[in-house]
Amino acid sequence: MDNIELLQKIIDESENIVFFGGAGVSTESGIPDFRSQDGLYAQKYAYPPEQIVSHTFFMYRTEEFFAFYRDKMLYPSAKPNAAHLYLARLENSGKLKAVITQNIDGLHQAAGSKNVLELHGSVLRNYCSRCGKFYGMEYVKNCVGVPKCTCGGTVKPDVVLYEESLDAAVIDAAVKAISEADALIIGGTSLVVYPAAGFINFFRGKHLVVINKSATSADSRAELVINDSIGKVFSQLKI
């Protein structure tokens, strides 16, 4: 039995599947990751990208933050790929109970997934830091300089920056989903971003699967490891 057949068997036998994904799920939609050879962290800017997408930088160099944010973190033309579409169909079948994502692009929802837990927020949501008024991605994308609310407050993306805490309710929901799953599929993530990567330690189910182009810290624990693109793998599966 090859890897795809074994993965199909695991999915067929499981009734409570949770998917935990990262940047590799969205790279096939044309959104670069942060840590690969061609990722954002490998590029050269006046400041390291890790510093730019920090709370401190946002507060004190807000205009420079938004220049980078618009240029490198907003991809309004990106479309869901085979991985997003497969997961939406799997959820619709009743087998997949939750998608837990480290991505901020909203592509899982665009593909049709309903129960999506966004650990790091979403670029699709932006709120005034003074009055809380909501603004969509296009407003921030099309603004010049620092986006301002009608009340005069700064509009901040609803994304978790470095130095900021993850949302407690999202954490609780993710831990609950993982701890109740009988199968956990980890895909498109190198599992180096904490605390998110630590959530998989709550898995107590039967089948642990890792699908990632490179090795991860979970490989030694997994029943099945597939080193390939997640879209390619999922496109070979049946619901």
C-alpha positions as a Markdown table, in Angstrom:
| # | Residue | x | y | z |
|---|---|---|---|---|
| 1 | Met | 0.0 | 0.0 | 0.0 |
| 2 | Asp | 1.5 | 3.4 | -1.0 |
| 3 | Asn | 1.3 | 6.6 | 1.0 |
| 4 | Ile | -1.8 | 7.9 | -0.8 |
| 5 | Glu | -3.7 | 4.7 | -0.4 |
| 6 | Leu | -2.8 | 4.6 | 3.3 |
| 7 | Leu | -3.9 | 8.2 | 3.8 |
| 8 | Gln | -7.2 | 7.4 | 2.0 |
| 9 | Lys | -7.7 | 4.4 | 4.3 |
| 10 | Ile | -7.0 | 6.5 | 7.4 |
| 11 | Ile | -9.6 | 9.1 | 6.3 |
| 12 | Asp | -12.1 | 6.5 | 5.4 |
| 13 | Glu | -11.8 | 4.9 | 8.8 |
| 14 | Ser | -11.9 | 8.2 | 10.8 |
| 15 | Glu | -15.0 | 10.0 | 12.0 |
| 16 | Asn | -13.5 | 13.0 | 13.7 |
| 17 | Ile | -10.7 | 14.5 | 11.7 |
| 18 | Val | -8.9 | 17.7 | 12.5 |
| 19 | Phe | -6.6 | 19.5 | 10.1 |
| 20 | Phe | -3.8 | 21.7 | 11.4 |
| 21 | Gly | -2.1 | 23.8 | 8.7 |
| 22 | Gly | 0.4 | 26.5 | 8.0 |
| 23 | Ala | 1.9 | 28.6 | 5.2 |
| 24 | Gly | 2.5 | 25.6 | 2.9 |
| 25 | Val | -1.2 | 25.3 | 2.4 |
| 26 | Ser | -1.3 | 28.8 | 0.8 |
| 27 | Thr | 1.9 | 28.9 | -1.2 |
| 28 | Glu | 0.2 | 27.0 | -4.0 |
| 29 | Ser | -2.2 | 29.9 | -4.2 |
| 30 | Gly | 0.7 | 32.3 | -4.8 |
| 31 | Ile | 1.1 | 33.5 | -1.2 |
| 32 | Pro | 4.8 | 33.3 | -0.2 |
| 33 | Asp | 5.6 | 31.8 | 3.2 |
| 34 | Phe | 8.0 | 33.4 | 5.7 |
| 35 | Arg | 10.7 | 30.9 | 6.2 |
| 36 | Ser | 11.5 | 29.1 | 2.9 |
| 37 | Gln | 14.5 | 30.0 | 0.8 |
| 38 | Asp | 12.3 | 32.4 | -1.2 |
| 39 | Gly | 10.1 | 33.4 | 1.7 |
| 40 | Leu | 9.7 | 36.9 | 3.2 |
| 41 | Tyr | 12.4 | 36.3 | 5.9 |
| 42 | Ala | 15.0 | 35.6 | 3.2 |
| 43 | Gln | 14.4 | 38.9 | 1.5 |
| 44 | Lys | 16.1 | 42.2 | 2.3 |
| 45 | Tyr | 14.4 | 45.2 | 3.9 |
| 46 | Ala | 15.5 | 48.1 | 5.9 |
| 47 | Tyr | 14.4 | 46.1 | 8.9 |
| 48 | Pro | 14.0 | 42.4 | 9.4 |
| 49 | Pro | 10.5 | 41.2 | 8.6 |
| 50 | Glu | 10.2 | 39.7 | 12.1 |
| 51 | Gln | 10.7 | 43.2 | 13.5 |
| 52 | Ile | 8.3 | 44.9 | 11.0 |
| 53 | Val | 5.4 | 42.6 | 11.9 |
| 54 | Ser | 5.8 | 43.2 | 15.6 |
| 55 | His | 3.5 | 45.1 | 18.0 |
| 56 | Thr | 6.3 | 47.6 | 18.8 |
| 57 | Phe | 7.1 | 48.4 | 15.2 |
| 58 | Phe | 3.3 | 48.8 | 14.5 |
| 59 | Met | 3.0 | 51.3 | 17.4 |
| 60 | Tyr | 6.1 | 53.4 | 16.7 |
| 61 | Arg | 6.7 | 53.0 | 12.9 |
| 62 | Thr | 3.2 | 52.7 | 11.8 |
| 63 | Glu | 3.5 | 54.1 | 8.3 |
| 64 | Glu | 6.5 | 51.8 | 7.6 |
| 65 | Phe | 4.5 | 48.8 | 9.0 |
| 66 | Phe | 1.7 | 49.5 | 6.6 |
| 67 | Ala | 4.0 | 50.0 | 3.6 |
| 68 | Phe | 5.4 | 46.4 | 4.2 |
| 69 | Tyr | 2.0 | 45.0 | 5.1 |
| 70 | Arg | 0.3 | 46.2 | 1.9 |
| 71 | Asp | 3.2 | 45.1 | -0.2 |
| 72 | Lys | 4.0 | 41.7 | 1.3 |
| 73 | Met | 1.0 | 40.4 | 3.3 |
| 74 | Leu | -2.1 | 41.3 | 1.3 |
| 75 | Tyr | -3.0 | 39.1 | -1.7 |
| 76 | Pro | -6.6 | 40.0 | -2.7 |
| 77 | Ser | -6.4 | 38.1 | -6.0 |
| 78 | Ala | -5.3 | 34.8 | -4.3 |
| 79 | Lys | -7.8 | 31.9 | -4.8 |
| 80 | Pro | -8.2 | 28.6 | -2.9 |
| 81 | Asn | -6.2 | 25.7 | -4.2 |
| 82 | Ala | -6.7 | 22.0 | -4.3 |
| 83 | Ala | -5.9 | 21.7 | -0.6 |
| 84 | His | -8.4 | 24.3 | 0.5 |
| 85 | Leu | -11.1 | 22.8 | -1.7 |
| 86 | Tyr | -10.6 | 19.2 | -0.6 |
| 87 | Leu | -10.8 | 20.2 | 3.1 |
| 88 | Ala | -14.0 | 22.1 | 2.5 |
| 89 | Arg | -15.5 | 19.0 | 0.8 |
| 90 | Leu | -14.2 | 16.8 | 3.6 |
| 91 | Glu | -15.9 | 19.0 | 6.2 |
| 92 | Asn | -19.1 | 18.9 | 4.2 |
| 93 | Ser | -19.0 | 15.1 | 4.3 |
| 94 | Gly | -19.1 | 15.3 | 8.1 |
| 95 | Lys | -15.7 | 13.7 | 8.7 |
| 96 | Leu | -13.6 | 16.9 | 9.1 |
| 97 | Lys | -14.6 | 18.7 | 12.3 |
| 98 | Ala | -12.2 | 21.7 | 12.3 |
| 99 | Val | -9.5 | 23.4 | 10.3 |
| 100 | Ile | -6.9 | 25.0 | 12.5 |
| 101 | Thr | -4.8 | 27.4 | 10.5 |
| 102 | Gln | -1.8 | 29.6 | 11.2 |
| 103 | Asn | -2.6 | 31.5 | 7.9 |
| 104 | Ile | -4.2 | 34.9 | 7.8 |
| 105 | Asp | -5.5 | 34.9 | 4.2 |
| 106 | Gly | -9.1 | 33.6 | 4.6 |
| 107 | Leu | -8.7 | 31.1 | 1.8 |
| 108 | His | -10.2 | 28.2 | 3.8 |
| 109 | Gln | -13.4 | 30.1 | 4.2 |
| 110 | Ala | -13.3 | 31.2 | 0.5 |
| 111 | Ala | -13.2 | 27.5 | -0.4 |
| 112 | Gly | -16.3 | 26.8 | 1.7 |
| 113 | Ser | -14.9 | 25.6 | 5.1 |
| 114 | Lys | -17.1 | 26.7 | 8.0 |
| 115 | Asn | -15.4 | 25.7 | 11.2 |
| 116 | Val | -12.0 | 27.5 | 10.7 |
| 117 | Leu | -10.0 | 28.4 | 13.8 |
| 118 | Glu | -7.6 | 31.2 | 12.8 |
| 119 | Leu | -4.7 | 31.1 | 15.3 |
| 120 | His | -3.1 | 34.3 | 13.9 |
| 121 | Gly | -6.2 | 36.2 | 12.9 |
| 122 | Ser | -7.1 | 37.4 | 9.4 |
| 123 | Val | -6.2 | 40.2 | 7.0 |
| 124 | Leu | -9.9 | 40.3 | 6.0 |
| 125 | Arg | -10.8 | 41.9 | 9.3 |
| 126 | Asn | -9.6 | 45.3 | 10.4 |
| 127 | Tyr | -10.8 | 47.4 | 13.4 |
| 128 | Cys | -10.4 | 50.9 | 14.6 |
| 129 | Ser | -8.1 | 50.9 | 17.6 |
| 130 | Arg | -10.2 | 53.7 | 19.1 |
| 131 | Cys | -13.9 | 52.9 | 18.4 |
| 132 | Gly | -13.8 | 49.4 | 17.1 |
| 133 | Lys | -15.4 | 50.1 | 13.7 |
| 134 | Phe | -14.9 | 47.3 | 11.2 |
| 135 | Tyr | -13.1 | 47.7 | 7.9 |
| 136 | Gly | -12.5 | 45.2 | 5.1 |
| 137 | Met | -9.2 | 44.3 | 3.4 |
| 138 | Glu | -9.8 | 46.6 | 0.4 |
| 139 | Tyr | -10.0 | 49.7 | 2.6 |
| 140 | Val | -6.6 | 49.0 | 4.1 |
| 141 | Lys | -5.2 | 48.0 | 0.7 |
| 142 | Asn | -6.3 | 51.1 | -1.0 |
| 143 | Cys | -5.4 | 53.6 | 1.7 |
| 144 | Val | -2.3 | 55.8 | 1.4 |
| 145 | Gly | -0.1 | 55.8 | 4.5 |
| 146 | Val | -1.8 | 54.8 | 7.8 |
| 147 | Pro | -5.4 | 53.8 | 7.4 |
| 148 | Lys | -7.7 | 56.0 | 9.6 |
| 149 | Cys | -11.2 | 55.5 | 10.9 |
| 150 | Thr | -13.9 | 58.1 | 10.4 |
| 151 | Cys | -13.4 | 58.9 | 14.2 |
| 152 | Gly | -9.7 | 59.5 | 13.5 |
| 153 | Gly | -8.4 | 56.4 | 15.1 |
| 154 | Thr | -5.8 | 54.1 | 13.5 |
| 155 | Val | -7.3 | 51.0 | 11.7 |
| 156 | Lys | -5.4 | 47.9 | 12.8 |
| 157 | Pro | -5.4 | 44.5 | 11.0 |
| 158 | Asp | -7.0 | 41.7 | 13.1 |
| 159 | Val | -3.7 | 39.7 | 12.9 |
| 160 | Val | -1.6 | 38.5 | 15.7 |
| 161 | Leu | 1.7 | 40.4 | 15.5 |
| 162 | Tyr | 4.9 | 39.3 | 17.3 |
| 163 | Glu | 4.7 | 40.3 | 21.0 |
| 164 | Glu | 0.9 | 39.9 | 20.9 |
| 165 | Ser | -1.0 | 37.1 | 22.5 |
| 166 | Leu | -3.2 | 34.6 | 20.6 |
| 167 | Asp | -7.0 | 34.9 | 21.2 |
| 168 | Ala | -7.9 | 32.8 | 24.3 |
| 169 | Ala | -11.2 | 31.6 | 22.9 |
| 170 | Val | -9.5 | 30.4 | 19.6 |
| 171 | Ile | -6.8 | 28.6 | 21.7 |
| 172 | Asp | -9.4 | 26.8 | 23.8 |
| 173 | Ala | -11.4 | 25.7 | 20.7 |
| 174 | Ala | -8.3 | 24.5 | 18.9 |
| 175 | Val | -7.1 | 22.5 | 21.9 |
| 176 | Lys | -10.6 | 21.0 | 22.4 |
| 177 | Ala | -10.8 | 20.0 | 18.7 |
| 178 | Ile | -7.4 | 18.4 | 18.7 |
| 179 | Ser | -7.9 | 16.5 | 21.9 |
| 180 | Glu | -11.2 | 15.1 | 20.7 |
| 181 | Ala | -10.0 | 14.0 | 17.2 |
| 182 | Asp | -9.4 | 10.5 | 16.2 |
| 183 | Ala | -7.2 | 11.6 | 13.3 |
| 184 | Leu | -5.0 | 14.7 | 13.1 |
| 185 | Ile | -3.6 | 15.7 | 9.7 |
| 186 | Ile | -0.8 | 18.3 | 9.9 |
| 187 | Gly | -0.1 | 19.9 | 6.6 |
| 188 | Gly | 2.1 | 22.7 | 5.1 |
| 189 | Thr | 3.8 | 23.7 | 8.3 |
| 190 | Ser | 7.3 | 23.3 | 9.6 |
| 191 | Leu | 6.0 | 23.4 | 13.2 |
| 192 | Val | 8.5 | 26.0 | 14.4 |
| 193 | Val | 6.0 | 28.8 | 15.3 |
| 194 | Tyr | 5.0 | 28.6 | 19.0 |
| 195 | Pro | 2.7 | 28.5 | 20.8 |
| 196 | Ala | 0.7 | 27.3 | 17.8 |
| 197 | Ala | 2.9 | 24.3 | 17.0 |
| 198 | Gly | 2.6 | 23.1 | 20.6 |
| 199 | Phe | -1.1 | 22.5 | 20.3 |
| 200 | Ile | -0.6 | 19.2 | 18.5 |
| 201 | Asn | 0.7 | 17.8 | 21.8 |
| 202 | Phe | -2.9 | 17.6 | 22.9 |
| 203 | Phe | -3.7 | 15.0 | 20.3 |
| 204 | Arg | -4.6 | 11.6 | 21.9 |
| 205 | Gly | -6.3 | 10.0 | 18.9 |
| 206 | Lys | -5.4 | 7.0 | 16.7 |
| 207 | His | -3.9 | 8.5 | 13.5 |
| 208 | Leu | -1.3 | 11.2 | 13.2 |
| 209 | Val | -0.4 | 12.2 | 9.6 |
| 210 | Val | 2.2 | 14.8 | 8.5 |
| 211 | Ile | 2.2 | 16.2 | 5.0 |
| 212 | Asn | 5.0 | 18.7 | 4.4 |
| 213 | Lys | 7.8 | 19.2 | 1.9 |
| 214 | Ser | 10.4 | 19.2 | 4.6 |
| 215 | Ala | 10.9 | 17.4 | 7.9 |
| 216 | Thr | 9.0 | 18.5 | 11.0 |
| 217 | Ser | 9.4 | 17.8 | 14.7 |
| 218 | Ala | 6.2 | 15.6 | 14.6 |
| 219 | Asp | 7.6 | 13.2 | 12.0 |
| 220 | Ser | 8.9 | 10.7 | 14.6 |
| 221 | Arg | 5.5 | 10.4 | 16.2 |
| 222 | Ala | 3.4 | 10.2 | 13.0 |
| 223 | Glu | 1.9 | 7.1 | 11.6 |
| 224 | Leu | 2.3 | 8.5 | 8.1 |
| 225 | Val | 4.7 | 11.2 | 6.8 |
| 226 | Ile | 4.4 | 12.4 | 3.2 |
| 227 | Asn | 7.1 | 14.8 | 2.0 |
| 228 | Asp | 5.2 | 16.5 | -0.9 |
| 229 | Ser | 3.0 | 19.5 | -1.6 |
| 230 | Ile | -0.3 | 19.3 | 0.2 |
| 231 | Gly | -2.4 | 20.3 | -2.9 |
| 232 | Lys | -0.8 | 17.5 | -4.9 |
| 233 | Val | -1.5 | 14.9 | -2.2 |
| 234 | Phe | -5.1 | 16.0 | -1.5 |
| 235 | Ser | -5.9 | 16.1 | -5.2 |
| 236 | Gln | -5.4 | 12.4 | -5.3 |
| 237 | Leu | -7.9 | 11.6 | -2.6 |
| 238 | Lys | -11.6 | 10.8 | -2.7 |
| 239 | Ile | -14.3 | 11.9 | -0.3 |
